[in-house]
Amino acid sequence: MNYQLKNDYSYLFSSLGTKSGSGMGNLNFLSDYASIKNGSYGKLLRAYYNKVGNNNESSSTSSTKKESSSSKISTSMAQDSAKTLSAIDSSADKLKASADALTSKGENSVFNQKEVTKKNEDGTTTTTKEYDMDAIYKAVSGFATNYNNLLDNVNKSGSANVHKAASNMTNITDIYKKSLADVGVTIGADKRLSVDEEKLKSADVSKLKSVFNNTPSFASSVSSQASYIDSAASREATKANTYNYNGSYSNNFNMGDMFSAMF
């Protein structure tokens, strides 16, 4: 890679030297760089940064933890491993399936009433239509488990887009906080869901249907957000990688970063 350079190198570049008559018009960029690094310019830079590094050692140590935590999610969106992205994809699909089961209508709906025959004290029987509260609890509990598993897998991701999509989902969950609490579903400090079996089974079915079976509902909204998380993970998996000087993958190939690594 050759560059046409003007004869205006500063005094710091004086250690390069040239052959008489050859001039400095046509130089090999990487060869020049090696000379600069080993010459007076490189020595000056090393001396300067060593001094700055020693003076700021204590302050840099205190900021290391902040940098390490914030660097997990950055605008460069470091690529996750295939295992992490696959886990997000799988858990998102499971959450969508459990949400769709709750929003299902018709004969296969978990909120479809079934005929229940009971024997009376006088020996006669009475047949009535009732909701299967055991089945409803099982469906809601499975939904909560899949919701929590997706959050766990997202927390292992380094993608800003994946985290943003998950944040949208948890924000929607917060909107339904009161309605969820009314039917026995609470949101923890870690944003995970927990289900109180006794409270859910004794809840007003109309409220349960409003939260999980209506259109729109909490369950249908979560299904949509799970799809967005899945899409974000899929986009992350298809991005090209470059390996930067920090030892992590970066999707933004920056020539300046590459040369910074050489100092």
Buried (B, 14 or more C-beta within 10 A) or exposed (E): EEEEBEEEBEEBBEBBEEEEEEEBEEBEEEEBBEBBBEBBBBEEBEEEEEEEEEEEEEEEEEEEEEEEEEEBBBEBBBBBEEEBBBBBBBBBBBBBBBBBBBBBEEEEBBBBEEEEEEEEEEEEEEEEEEBBBEEBBEBBBBBBBBBBBBBBBBEBBBBBBBBEBBBBBBEBBEEBEEBBEBBBBBBEEEBBBEBBBEBBBEBEBEEBBBBBBBEEBBBBBBBBBBBBBBBBBEBBBEEEEBEBBEEBBBBEEEEEBEEEEEE
